[in-house]
Amino acid sequence: NIEVYGVERGYQGLLEADFHPLLIRDIGGILGRGGTVLQSARIEEFKSEAGRRKALHNLNKSAIDGLIIIGGNGTHQGAYALSRMGFPLVTIPSTIDNDLCFTDITLGVDTALNTVLEAIDKIRDTASSHQRAFLIETMGRHSGYLALMSGIAGGAEIILIPEAPMTPEQVLEAIQAQYALGKAHSIIVVAEGYKPGTQAVYNFLREREQECGFTVRMTILGHIQRGGRPTAAERVLATRLGVAAVQELTAGNYGVMVGLVGNKIQVTDLSQVVSCHKGVDLEFYELAKTLEFGKGNRLKTALPTLSQWSRLGGDGTVRVEDRAPEEF
């Protein structure tokens, strides 16, 4: 028999020994809930070796035999550091950026994409009614995945992501090309990590509305993307990864992440996971570029060419870098 305990507020709970039993009645119905019933927190103390030793002491004192840790890049860096200290653990990838290697998709992505898509569809209604160009900012400080995929699914006229630089002048030229072809509105999806930034592009276009042909508006979706009831696909994925994590932990296969590759569970050593950078999928990049030209964007620099893309590091879905794991 396995006794299951919950750790409140992630690594903060490890430092505070905030563990409590999770019984059947405690977890009934949580599959359809957004967020986390155990809550989450960022804590600087866990980044230090002294902090991790304190966490390890609390785990051993409470007779905790193993951990299943769910999270994104920072969480995996912390898990790897704890694993190197000898504590048994398995991780599950969860981030709306979908930027962890060795898994096709992470928990949170599908629900976030559907949330963004719903917003794009609603904003398009008002944009088309009033002949407006709308900048819609999605989350993604370092990855354009959410903006790229929601832009494709939402039929955006322009997609701006960190991996594909485009100046405000180029955005204006693309909008003008659309207007000249008779477009009644324009949807521009922007990842928050795009430079020079959503606000800079908005200010530039607002000052040149007569040149655009459209009035210009901006919407920042913000933390609405991090909430909401999980989609059916997300619930199935969470169930598959959860079962796989328990199986690996009970089998004694520690220090690994369970992911999904080609619709099959894949188990990868954490040392590989934390030393890898996942770029935007080239196939979807090419799809966005094709659709962009189909919407009348004659501007070839709206998204980089393949040769430019390779220099930007977009050489496929995953890229393993020759470097030591980053500090988290």
Secondary structure, DSSP 8 states (H G I E B T S, - for coil): ----EEETTTHHHHHHT-EEE--HHHHTTGGG-SS-TT-----GGGGSHHHHHHHHHHHHHTT---EEEEESHHHHHHHHHHHHTT--EEEEEB-TT---SS-S--BTHHHHHHHHHHHHHHHHHHHHHHTEEEEEEE--SS--HHHHHHHHHTT-SEEEBTTB---HHHHHHHHHHHHHTT-S-EEEEEETT-SS-HHHHHHHHHTTHHHHSSEEEEEE-GGGGG-S---HHHHHHHHHHHHHHHHHHHTT--SEEEEEETTEEEEEEHHHHTTEEE---HHHHHHHHHHHHHTT---TTSS--HHHHHHTT-SSSEEE-SS-----
